[in-house]
Amino acid sequence: MAKKTNSEYIEDLQNNSDVVILNNPIATPTFIRQLSKSKKAEINEVYTPKLFYEIASRLKPSDLENLSRNTNIVLTLEIKDFLKSIQTTNTSGYSYLIDSIKMLQTTLVEWIEGRETIIVPIISQSVHKHDSGKIDLYISHDLAKQILQVKETENFSFFKKNVFALQTTRSIKLFPFFSSWKNYGRPIDVDLKSFKEKLGFNKAVYSRFSSLKKHVIDPAVHEINEKTDLFVKYELLGNNLDSKKPRVTGIRFWVWEKKNLKALEEKKAKQGRGEAIVDVDKYIEQVTADYKTRLRKHADEFYDRLLGNAANKIHYGELVAKFQGTALVNQFNMITDVEWMMKEFLRMFPYHAESLRSLSAIRSHIEVTEQESKQRGFLLYFELDEEFGLKVSKA
């Protein structure tokens, strides 16, 4: 069976009502902050985002077929089923849902498309059929098209049941942020000021990091780890972190899908038992996998060294400037793929001290692996290609 293209994979997710898939720009917390202006925070920051994700998950590419621009897509919401799916235990759930619908009817989304500036409400109209237990939500053609235009290289997705299981505003804000990082396989370093501004935590009550940690980060990470398919941990970045008055300047997050974390732990346990591999093909498979892991480790170390040296930041800035606006540079002006960054840096600055240092470390690892293969009685050829991939062939 032929491997699916990115566009086919995206369309499969869009046709699955259990999944939310969006472009990263839509995933930023701007939408959530717009919903935070009312005094009813419980409605705006818990119920309303869940309603938006329900709408996004149910829009399908086929909905736009033969649909003129001035018409709407109608989604019927079964009230009882929806309240059950978002796990509400509040007796006012029904009235909160109605208020959330009204909120989305007054929340405007604006974007530029070609020579047009388009402004539409998230819900253009709602019709509540009394005694039916149903509400029809009308979504404009333009908004549906905007949500469904998911880029192949800059998107994120999650099962909506995960965000529906969360019951606090801080967790609902942070879950999409963590979901957008779950497949990068490396730590995410976030500047504290940007983190607070992007996620709407730049308030006086969170001016001290200890307050942000106690009331936002720790409880949100705990709830997300307990109720969703993600596992998150973090450490602080800054100066004098072990003192009574640490100066926190950033946060380093690790985000894994639990199923991948379990597979990684099982692999480590197996390696720890020292199981011998006598089949040459299995050995090549293991060597190649180990090299990829080692390359990722080199890239993480390379990334830390590059940003830890003020002089090196100039070259890092050149990379950011060159690829600004692509999926490789996120909203924090940080490169999203550290392994790609190392490879690109080595190509752009081959004689830079950090380039030479990393190339030496990579080649040393290959030489050690080659010697080990000979000790096992395998006669293999090891070759590093232009993309720094390891090619292993039998003699």
C-alpha positions as CSV (number, residue, x, y, z in Angstrom):
1,M,0.0,0.0,0.0
2,A,1.4,3.4,-1.0
3,K,2.3,5.7,1.8
4,K,-0.2,8.5,2.3
5,T,0.8,12.1,1.4
6,N,0.7,14.8,4.0
7,S,-2.5,16.3,2.4
8,E,-4.2,12.9,2.5
9,Y,-3.2,12.4,6.1
10,I,-4.6,15.8,7.0
11,E,-7.9,15.1,5.2
12,D,-8.2,11.8,7.1
13,L,-7.9,13.7,10.4
14,Q,-10.4,16.4,9.2
15,N,-12.9,13.6,8.4
16,N,-12.5,12.2,11.9
17,S,-14.9,14.0,14.3
18,D,-12.9,12.8,17.3
19,V,-9.8,14.8,16.2
20,V,-9.1,18.6,16.1
21,I,-6.5,19.7,13.5
22,L,-5.6,23.3,13.1
23,N,-2.8,25.5,11.8
24,N,-0.4,26.7,14.5
25,P,-1.3,30.4,14.1
26,I,-5.0,29.4,14.9
27,A,-3.6,27.3,17.8
28,T,-2.1,30.3,19.5
29,P,-3.9,31.4,22.7
30,T,-5.1,34.7,21.1
31,F,-8.5,33.2,20.7
32,I,-8.6,32.1,24.3
33,R,-7.6,35.6,25.5
34,Q,-10.4,37.2,23.4
35,L,-12.8,35.0,25.4
36,S,-11.4,36.1,28.8
37,K,-12.8,39.7,28.8
38,S,-16.1,38.8,30.4
39,K,-16.5,38.5,34.2
40,K,-17.8,34.9,33.7
41,A,-14.4,33.3,33.4
42,E,-15.7,29.8,34.1
43,I,-17.9,30.1,31.0
44,N,-15.4,31.9,28.7
45,E,-12.3,29.9,29.5
46,V,-13.7,26.4,30.1
47,Y,-17.0,25.9,28.2
48,T,-16.4,28.2,25.2
49,P,-13.0,26.9,24.0
50,K,-14.5,23.3,24.2
51,L,-17.4,24.5,22.1
52,F,-15.0,26.0,19.5
53,Y,-13.0,22.7,19.4
54,E,-16.3,20.8,18.9
55,I,-17.1,23.0,15.9
56,A,-13.6,22.7,14.4
57,S,-13.6,18.9,14.7
58,R,-16.9,18.5,12.9
59,L,-16.1,20.7,9.9
60,K,-15.2,18.5,6.9
61,P,-13.7,19.4,3.5
62,S,-16.8,18.0,1.8
63,D,-18.9,20.6,3.7
64,L,-17.5,23.2,1.2
65,E,-18.4,21.3,-1.9
66,N,-21.0,23.2,-4.0
67,L,-21.4,25.8,-1.2
68,S,-21.6,29.4,-2.2
69,R,-19.7,32.1,-0.2
70,N,-22.9,33.7,1.2
71,T,-24.2,30.4,2.7
72,N,-23.5,28.7,6.0
73,I,-22.7,25.2,7.2
74,V,-25.2,24.0,9.7
75,L,-23.9,21.8,12.6
76,T,-26.5,20.3,14.9
77,L,-25.4,20.1,18.6
78,E,-27.1,17.5,20.8
79,I,-27.1,19.4,24.1
80,K,-27.1,16.4,26.4
81,D,-24.5,14.5,24.5
82,F,-22.2,17.5,24.3
83,L,-22.4,18.3,28.0
84,K,-21.7,14.7,28.8
85,S,-18.7,14.7,26.4
86,I,-17.1,17.7,28.1
87,Q,-17.6,16.0,31.5
88,T,-19.4,18.9,33.1
89,T,-20.7,18.3,36.6
90,N,-22.1,21.7,37.0
91,T,-25.9,21.9,37.3
92,S,-25.8,25.2,35.3
93,G,-24.1,23.4,32.3
94,Y,-27.1,24.1,30.0
95,S,-27.1,27.8,30.7
96,Y,-23.3,28.0,30.4
97,L,-23.6,26.4,27.0
98,I,-26.1,28.9,25.9
99,D,-23.9,31.7,27.1
100,S,-20.9,30.2,25.3
101,I,-22.9,30.1,22.1
102,K,-23.8,33.8,22.5
103,M,-20.1,34.5,23.2
104,L,-19.0,32.9,20.0
105,Q,-21.7,34.8,18.1
106,T,-20.1,38.1,19.3
107,T,-16.4,37.0,18.9
108,L,-15.1,38.2,15.6
109,V,-12.2,36.6,13.7
110,E,-10.3,38.7,11.3
111,W,-7.7,37.7,8.6
112,I,-6.4,38.9,5.2
113,E,-7.0,36.8,2.1
114,G,-5.5,38.2,-1.1
115,R,-6.8,41.8,-1.4
116,E,-9.6,41.2,1.1
117,T,-9.9,41.7,4.9
118,I,-12.4,39.2,6.1
119,I,-14.2,39.7,9.5
120,V,-16.7,37.1,10.7
121,P,-18.2,35.8,14.0
122,I,-17.3,32.3,14.9
123,I,-21.0,31.4,15.0
124,S,-23.0,33.5,12.6
125,Q,-26.4,32.3,13.8
126,S,-27.9,29.8,16.3
127,V,-31.3,28.2,16.4
128,H,-32.5,26.5,19.5
129,K,-35.3,24.1,18.8
130,H,-37.3,24.1,22.1
131,D,-38.0,20.7,23.7
132,S,-35.8,19.0,21.0
133,G,-32.6,19.0,23.0
134,K,-30.8,20.3,19.9
135,I,-29.2,23.6,18.8
136,D,-28.3,24.4,15.2
137,L,-25.1,26.3,14.8
138,Y,-24.5,28.2,11.6
139,I,-20.8,28.6,10.5
140,S,-20.0,30.9,7.6
141,H,-18.4,29.5,4.4
142,D,-15.3,31.8,4.9
143,L,-14.6,30.7,8.4
144,A,-15.0,27.0,7.6
145,K,-12.7,27.4,4.7
146,Q,-10.1,29.2,6.9
147,I,-10.2,26.5,9.5
148,L,-10.0,23.7,7.0
149,Q,-7.0,25.2,5.1
150,V,-4.5,23.3,7.2
151,K,-0.9,23.7,6.1
152,E,1.0,20.5,5.4
153,T,4.1,21.5,7.4
154,E,2.7,23.8,10.1
155,N,-0.2,22.2,12.0
156,F,-1.0,20.3,15.1
157,S,-3.8,17.9,16.1
158,F,-5.2,16.2,19.2
159,F,-8.1,14.0,20.2
160,K,-10.8,16.4,21.5
161,K,-11.6,14.0,24.3
162,N,-8.3,15.1,25.9
163,V,-9.2,18.8,26.1
164,F,-12.8,17.9,27.0
165,A,-11.5,16.0,30.1
166,L,-9.7,19.1,31.4
167,Q,-11.7,21.2,33.8
168,T,-9.5,24.2,34.6
169,T,-8.8,27.3,32.5
170,R,-5.0,27.0,32.9
171,S,-4.9,23.4,31.6
172,I,-7.2,24.2,28.7
173,K,-4.9,27.1,27.7
174,L,-1.7,25.1,28.0
175,F,-2.9,21.8,26.4
176,P,-3.0,23.1,22.8
177,F,0.5,24.6,23.3
178,F,1.9,21.3,24.5
179,S,0.1,19.4,21.8
180,S,1.8,21.5,19.1
181,W,5.2,20.3,20.5
182,K,4.5,16.7,21.1
183,N,6.2,15.4,17.9
184,Y,9.5,17.4,18.1
185,G,11.3,14.9,20.3
186,R,13.4,17.5,22.1
187,P,13.2,20.0,24.9
188,I,11.4,23.3,24.2
189,D,13.0,26.4,25.7
190,V,10.5,29.2,26.1
191,D,11.4,32.7,27.2
192,L,9.4,33.5,30.4
193,K,8.2,36.9,29.2
194,S,7.0,35.5,25.8
195,F,5.4,32.6,27.6
196,K,3.3,34.9,29.8
197,E,2.3,37.2,27.0
198,K,1.4,34.5,24.5
199,L,-0.7,32.5,27.0
200,G,-2.3,35.5,28.7
201,F,-0.6,35.2,32.0
202,N,1.0,38.6,32.0
203,K,-1.1,39.8,34.9
204,A,0.0,41.5,38.1
205,V,-1.0,38.4,40.1
206,Y,1.7,36.4,38.2
207,S,4.4,39.0,38.4
208,R,6.3,36.8,40.8
209,F,7.3,33.5,39.2
210,S,6.5,31.6,42.4
211,S,2.9,32.6,41.9
212,L,2.8,31.5,38.3
213,K,4.4,28.2,39.2
214,K,2.0,27.5,42.1
215,H,-1.3,28.6,40.5
216,V,-0.7,27.9,36.8
217,I,2.2,25.7,35.7
218,D,2.2,23.0,38.4
219,P,-1.6,22.3,38.6
220,A,-1.9,22.5,34.8
221,V,1.0,20.0,34.2
222,H,-0.5,17.7,36.9
223,E,-4.0,17.7,35.3
224,I,-2.7,17.3,31.8
225,N,-0.5,14.4,32.9
226,E,-3.3,12.7,34.7
227,K,-6.2,13.2,32.2
228,T,-4.7,13.3,28.7
229,D,-2.5,11.3,26.4
230,L,0.4,13.7,27.0
231,F,3.2,13.6,29.6
232,V,4.8,16.9,30.4
233,K,7.7,17.8,32.6
234,Y,9.8,21.0,32.9
235,E,12.8,22.7,34.5
236,L,13.6,26.3,35.0
237,L,16.1,28.4,33.1
238,G,17.9,31.5,34.6
239,N,20.4,32.5,37.2
240,N,20.9,31.6,40.8
241,L,18.2,29.0,40.6
242,D,19.3,27.3,43.8
243,S,19.3,30.5,45.8
244,K,16.5,31.9,47.9
245,K,15.9,34.6,45.2
246,P,16.3,32.8,41.9
247,R,16.1,34.8,38.6
248,V,13.9,32.7,36.3
249,T,14.2,33.8,32.7
250,G,12.7,30.9,30.9
251,I,11.2,27.4,31.1
252,R,12.4,24.2,29.4
253,F,9.5,21.8,28.7
254,W,9.6,18.1,27.6
255,V,6.4,16.8,26.0
256,W,5.8,13.2,25.1
257,E,2.8,11.2,24.0
258,K,2.4,8.5,26.7
259,K,2.4,5.7,24.1
260,N,5.8,6.8,22.8
261,L,7.1,7.3,26.3
262,K,6.2,3.7,27.2
263,A,7.9,2.4,24.0
264,L,11.0,4.3,24.9
265,E,11.1,3.0,28.5
266,E,10.6,-0.6,27.2
267,K,13.5,-0.1,24.7
268,K,15.8,1.2,27.5
269,A,14.9,-1.7,29.7
270,K,15.6,-4.2,26.9
271,Q,19.0,-2.5,26.3
272,G,19.7,-2.6,30.0
273,R,19.3,-6.4,30.1
274,G,22.2,-6.6,27.5
275,E,20.4,-8.9,25.1
276,A,22.9,-10.0,22.5
277,I,22.1,-9.5,18.8
278,V,23.7,-12.1,16.5
279,D,21.6,-11.4,13.3
280,V,23.5,-8.9,11.1
281,D,20.3,-7.3,9.8
282,K,19.0,-6.7,13.3
283,Y,22.4,-5.3,14.3
284,I,22.3,-2.8,11.4
285,E,18.8,-1.8,12.4
286,Q,19.9,-1.2,16.0
287,V,23.0,0.7,15.0
288,T,21.0,2.9,12.7
289,A,18.5,3.6,15.4
290,D,21.2,4.3,18.0
291,Y,22.9,6.7,15.6
292,K,19.6,8.6,15.1
293,T,19.3,8.9,18.9
294,R,22.9,10.0,19.2
295,L,22.5,12.6,16.4
296,R,19.5,14.0,18.3
297,K,21.6,14.2,21.5
298,H,24.4,16.0,19.6
299,A,21.9,18.4,18.2
300,D,20.4,19.2,21.6
301,E,23.9,19.8,23.0
302,F,24.8,21.9,19.9
303,Y,21.6,24.0,20.4
304,D,22.5,24.6,24.0
305,R,26.1,25.6,23.2
306,L,25.0,27.9,20.4
307,L,22.5,29.9,22.5
308,G,24.8,29.8,25.5
309,N,27.5,31.8,23.7
310,A,26.6,35.5,22.8
311,A,28.9,35.4,19.8
312,N,27.2,32.3,18.4
313,K,23.8,34.0,18.7
314,I,24.6,36.2,15.7
315,H,24.8,33.1,13.4
316,Y,21.7,31.6,15.0
317,G,19.9,34.9,14.3
318,E,20.9,34.6,10.6
319,L,19.2,31.2,10.5
320,V,16.1,32.6,12.1
321,A,16.0,35.5,9.7
322,K,16.5,33.2,6.7
323,F,13.6,30.9,7.6
324,Q,11.3,33.3,9.4
325,G,7.6,32.6,8.6
326,T,8.2,28.9,7.9
327,A,7.3,25.9,10.1
328,L,10.9,25.9,11.2
329,V,10.6,29.1,13.2
330,N,7.8,29.3,15.8
331,Q,6.0,32.3,17.3
332,F,8.7,32.7,19.9
333,N,11.4,33.2,17.1
334,M,12.8,29.8,18.1
335,I,13.9,27.1,15.6
336,T,11.5,24.2,16.0
337,D,13.7,21.4,14.8
338,V,17.0,21.4,16.5
339,E,18.4,18.6,14.4
340,W,17.6,20.4,11.2
341,M,19.1,23.5,12.8
342,M,22.4,21.7,13.4
343,K,22.6,20.3,9.9
344,E,21.8,23.7,8.3
345,F,24.3,25.5,10.5
346,L,27.0,23.0,9.5
347,R,26.2,23.7,5.9
348,M,26.1,27.4,6.2
349,F,29.1,27.7,8.5
350,P,31.3,24.6,7.9
351,Y,34.4,26.1,9.4
352,H,32.8,27.5,12.5
353,A,34.3,26.1,15.7
354,E,30.9,24.6,16.8
355,S,30.5,22.9,13.3
356,L,34.0,21.3,13.5
357,R,33.3,20.2,17.1
358,S,30.0,18.6,16.2
359,L,31.3,16.9,13.1
360,S,34.2,15.5,15.1
361,A,31.9,14.1,17.7
362,I,29.6,12.5,15.1
363,R,32.5,10.9,13.2
364,S,34.0,9.6,16.5
365,H,30.8,7.9,17.3
366,I,30.8,6.2,13.9
367,E,34.4,5.1,14.3
368,V,33.6,3.5,17.7
369,T,30.5,1.8,16.2
370,E,32.6,0.4,13.3
371,Q,35.2,-1.0,15.7
372,E,32.5,-2.6,17.8
373,S,30.9,-4.2,14.7
374,K,34.3,-5.8,13.9
375,Q,34.5,-7.2,17.4
376,R,31.1,-8.8,16.9
377,G,32.4,-10.4,13.7
378,F,30.3,-8.3,11.3
379,L,32.1,-6.8,8.3
380,L,30.2,-3.6,7.6
381,Y,30.8,-0.3,5.7
382,F,29.8,2.9,7.5
383,E,29.2,6.0,5.4
384,L,27.9,9.5,6.3
385,D,25.7,11.1,3.6
386,E,25.1,14.7,2.8
387,E,22.1,14.9,5.2
388,F,24.3,13.4,8.0
389,G,22.3,10.1,7.8
390,L,24.3,7.0,8.5
391,K,24.4,4.4,5.7
392,V,25.4,0.9,6.8
393,S,26.0,-1.8,4.2
394,K,27.3,-5.3,4.3
395,A,30.7,-6.1,2.8
